[in-house]
Amino acid sequence: MTVLEKIISRFNSKIFIYFLIAITAIYTLVFTFLHNIRSDGYILGDWLVNYQDGGFKRRGLSGSFFFLLQDITGIKLNILVYCFQVIIISLFFYWYFKLIQYKEATFLYLSLLLSSVGFVGLLNCVDYVGKKEFIIFFLFAAFVYSTDNNKLTRIKEFAFCLALFIATLFHEVTLFFIPYFLITLYLKTGKAELGRYLKYILAVFIPAVLLLLFGKEINEGQSLNILKERGVVFTRGIFFWDIDERQYISDHFKEYRLYFLSVGISVFHIGFYLKYLKQRKVLSILLVGAFLFSLPLFYLAIDWGRWMYIHMIFVIILFALFLRKSNSVYASEVIILNKKFYVTLLIVVISLVYRVEMSGRGFTFEGLLYRTCIAPLELLNKML
């Protein structure tokens, strides 16, 4: 055995995953705090869309909820929102940790987390932090854990459906990722249970239809004044948003077409992973279906990188189902220097090199390696 083989054979993917969970959790919480304390109009602002200005509308439940809490406690909205974000983000990382805790990690599975639109995506693009999708990340991680450990009782199922109903009122994006919940159920039982699936479908479609039929605009004209009276002043963000997003994508298609390159890399990455799964044919069809179901998001909204990122996080959680169970919290597959290892390593290197922005630039060479190795040296050179 060569020196390289000895080093590689001792590499523990599980410990590295734990480290990555801790780093991304801390990073997410810190930068979410910074966004909130500065009254960011996109991240904090999205949580403060409310029913007080004009009535029922998409995303409005969260703002009205925090208004009620402020009336009861007298605490600043920035702090109330951040406390809620801390709970939701922490619950996501907690349930994801619980999901993989007694599973045998592989280097190939670790590569998914290191994808430019996986956990590393949070480190590459600070605009991903603190957003409402962490609600469905948390719900899905808890759902997969319960399903995988045979703890999904009938009462829990109804609780998850109720949570999904509420999550859709917090952000309508929940609707477009419901297929992953159905895929999880199918993979666990091995059979189609249409009646069972209907509960989950109705849980997101009913509020979505209500929003479509009766929902008002996010800003009906008084939101900024209402928020100012409550101690929050925005100068930009969601309440100022007045862009034809389809036209914007068309006008900036030179930048947006680079997303196809990033999607291609991610498809190859997931396809290579599926090559080593027994249920790869069925799962490939199901994942394509889940992606196609989300296509309206890419047509209606400019955050293409964000939709890719959400898909990858769901895939990372879902694929934990296929990891072997173990009695050790440090269980990690021994790495062998073969074709699988070298292709996986190449994917990891490529993933660390490029960056996918939330909207606009779909591919740049400003990935994690650039941000940690090159950018600091450039800054130091300017200072000197």
N, C-alpha and C positions, 0 to 999 in steps of 0.2 A: 504494500500500500504506500503510495507516494505521500509526501508532506501535504499536498493540496487535498488529497482524498481524506486524510486524517482530519484536517481542519473542517472540511465540508461535512464529514460524517458526524462531527460533534456540534454542528450548528443546530440550534433548537428553534424551529419555526414558531412554536407555541409561545415561548418566552418573548420572541420578537413581536408577535401579535399583541401580547399583553402590553408591551412597551408602546406599541403604536396606538393602542386603545387609550392608554394614559396620556400620551402626548396630544392626540387629537381632541380628547375630552377637555384637557386643560386649555389648549389653544382656542377651542370653540367657546368655552365659558369666558375666557379673558377678553376675546375680541367681541363677543356678544355684549359684554359689559361696556366696552369702549364705544360701541355703536349706540347703545342706549343712553349712556351718560352724555353723549354729544347730540342727542335727539336726532338720530339718523332718520330721515324721512322715508326711507325704503324699508329698513328692517323694523325699527320701533314703530314707524308709521303704519305698517301693515297690521300690526297687532292692535292698533287704536282706531281702525275703521269701525264705525258704530251705527246703531239704529236711531240714536237721538237726532241725527241729521237726516231727515227724510223718511225714516222708517226702515222696513225690512230690506236688506241688501246682502250681496255676497260678502263674506268675510266680516260682517258686521257684529256677529255675536261676541267676538273677542273684546272689541272695544267697549261694548255695553257691559260686559262682565267686569272689566277693569274699572269702569266708571262706578259700578255698584260697590266694588271693593274699596275704592277711594272714598266714597261717601260714608262707608262704614268705619274705615280705619283712619282716614285723613292722611294716608301715606302717598307720596308722590307717585304719579303714574309710571315714571321711568323705573322706579324701584319695584313696584308691583309687577310690572311686565317682566323685569329681569328675574325676579324670584320665581315666577312661573316658568320662564325659559330654563332656569337652572334645574327645576324639578323635571321638566320634560326631557331635556338633554341628558341629565343624569340617569333618568329611567331608561332611556334608549341604550346608553352604554352599559348600564347594569344588566339589562335583559340580554343584550348581545353577549356580554361576558358570561352570563349564566348559560346561554345557549351553547357556547363553545367550550365551557369550562372542563367538561369531562368528555371531550372529543380529541381524537388524534389529529393534530394539525399537519398539513403538508406544505412543502415549499410552493407548490402550485396554488394552493388556496391562499397562502400569504401574498402571492403575486396579485390576486384580485384586490386586496386591501391597498396594495402599492400602485394600483392603476391610477392614472392621472385624473380619473373621474370616480375613484373610490375614496378611501379614507384620506389618501394623499391629496385628493381634490380639495378638501377643506384647508389643507396647508398651502395649496397653490393659489386658491381664490378665496380671499377673506369675505367676499360677498355671499358665500354659501352659509355662513354662520348665522345662528339666531333666527332662522326662518321657520315658518309654520310646518314645513314638511317633517320636522323632527317629531311632530305629533304622530304622524303615520309611521315614521321609522320606529318609534317606541311601541306603538300598537302592533306593528308587524313582528318585531323582535319578540315581544311577549306572546304573540299568537303562535309563532313558529315554535317557541320553547314549549308552550303548553301542548301543542299538537305532537311534537317530537317525543314528549315525555308522557303521553297519554293522559294529560290533565285537562283536556278541553271538554269539560262537562257541558251539559245543555244550558245550565245557568250561565257559565262563562261565555258560551257562544252568543247568547242574547246580550250579555254585557259588552262583548266586542262589537256586536251589531249596533248597539246604542251608542257606543263610543265612536264608531265610524259615522253614524248619523250626525253627531255633534261635530266631529272633525270636519265633515263636509261643509257645515255652516261656518266653521272657522276658516276653511280654505277649500274652494271647489276642486283643487288639484287632487284631492282624495279620490274622487270619482274615477280618474284616469289610471289609477294604480290598483284598483280593486281586483283585477285578474290575478295578482300575485297571491292573494288570500285564497282564491279558488284553486290555484295551482297547488298550493300547499296541502289543501284538503285532499285533492286528487292523488298527489304523490303518497300521502299517508295511507289512504284507503285502497288505492289502486282501482277505483271504480268511480264512474260519474254519478253524483248524487244531486240531481237537478233541484229537487225540493229543498235540500239543505243549502245549495248555492243561492237559491232565490232570496233567502233572508239577507245575505250579504249584499246582493245586488240591489234589493229594495232599500236597504239602509243608506246607500249613497245616491241612488237614483231619485228617490222621493224628495230629499232636500234640494237636489240639483234641479229638478223640474220646477219646484216651487220658486227657486231663485231665478230660473229662466223666465217664468211666467209673471212673477210679482216683484222681482228684485229691482231696487232703485240703483242709481249711480253711486259709486263709492263716495264721491263728494257731491252732495246735493246743494252746496253753496254755503253751508254754515259750519262745516267740520272744523275748519281752521280757527274760527272764533270760539267754538265750543272747547276745543283743545287748549287754546290760549287762556281761557278762563280757568282751566284746570291745571295750568302751569307748564304746558308743553307748547313750544313754538317751533314750527317747521318752516324752512325756507325752500325746501325742495323735497321730492319724493312722490309717493303714491298719490297724495292728494292734489298734486300739480300735474299728474300724468294726463296728457291730452295728445296722444300720438296714435296715428293709424298704424298699428303694428305690422299688418300685412304689407302695407306700402313701405314701411321702414325696412323690412326684410328684403323687399324687392329692390329698394334703392341701395342697399348695402350688401347685395348678394355676392360681391367679390370677396368680402370678408366672411360671409355666412357659408359660402361653399366649402370653406376649409373645415367646417364641422363634419363634412362627409369623410374627410381623411381621418378625423378623430373617431368617428363612428366605425369606420373600417377597421381601425386598430382594435377597438373594443370588441367588435364582432369576431375578429380573428382570435383575440384573447379568450373570449367566452367559448368560441368554437373549439379551441385547443383544449380547454378544460373539459368540455363535454365529451371529447374523444376518450377520456378515461372514466366515464360514467356508464354504468350498465343501461340506464334508462335514457340514453342520449337522444334517440330518435324521437320519442314522445316528448321529452323535455325541450328539444329544439323547436318542435312545432308549437308547444305551449308558450315558449318565450317569444317566438316570432309573433304569435297572437297577442301577447301582452304588449309588445312594442307597437304593433299596428293599432291597438286600441287607444294608445296614447298619441297617435299622429295628429289629432285635432289640436293638441297643445302646440305642436311645432308650426301648425298653420296659423293659429290664433295669436300666439304670444312670442316675443322675441328672445326669451330666455332659453335658447336651445341647449346651452351647456348645462343649465340647471336641470332640465328634463333628463339629459344623459346621466348626470350625477345621481339623480333620484333612482333611475333604473338600476344603476350599478350597485347602489346601496341595497336595494331590494334583492338583487341577484346574490350579493355577498351573504346576506342573511339567509336567503333560500338555500344556497348551496351548502350551508352548514349542516343541513339535514343529511347530506351524503358523507359527512366525515364519520369515521369509525368511532364508536363509543369506547371509552377507556375508564379505568379506575383512577388514573393519575391526572392531576390538573396540569402537568407538564408534558403530557404525552405528545411526541412529535415523531413523524415518520423519518427514518434514517435516509439521508440524501445519498443517492448513488450518481456518480458521474456518467450519465448516459445521454442519449438524444433528448429525452424529456427534460432533464435538468438544464441542458444548454439552451434549448428553445425557451424554457421558462425564464432563465436568466436574461436572455436577450429581450424578452417581453418586459421584464422588470426594468432593465436599463433604459429601454425606449420610453416606458411609462414615466420614469423619473426625469427624462430629458424634456418632454413636451408638456404644455399647459393648455387647458381648455377653459376659456373665460365664460362667465355666465351668459353674456350676450355680446354679439359683435365679432370678436376674434375667436374663430373656432379651433385654431391651432397656432401655437407659438413655441419657440424654443426657450421659453422662460419657465421651465418646470422646476421641480424641487432641487435638482442639482445646480441649476443656474442661481436659484434664490438663496441657496446655502453656501455655495462655493465661489461663484463668480460675482454676483451682485455686491456682497460685502467687500470684496477686493476692489471693485470699481469705486465704491463709496469711499474706501480708505485712500485710494489713489487721488480722488478729487479733493479730499481733506488735506492731503500732503502737498 
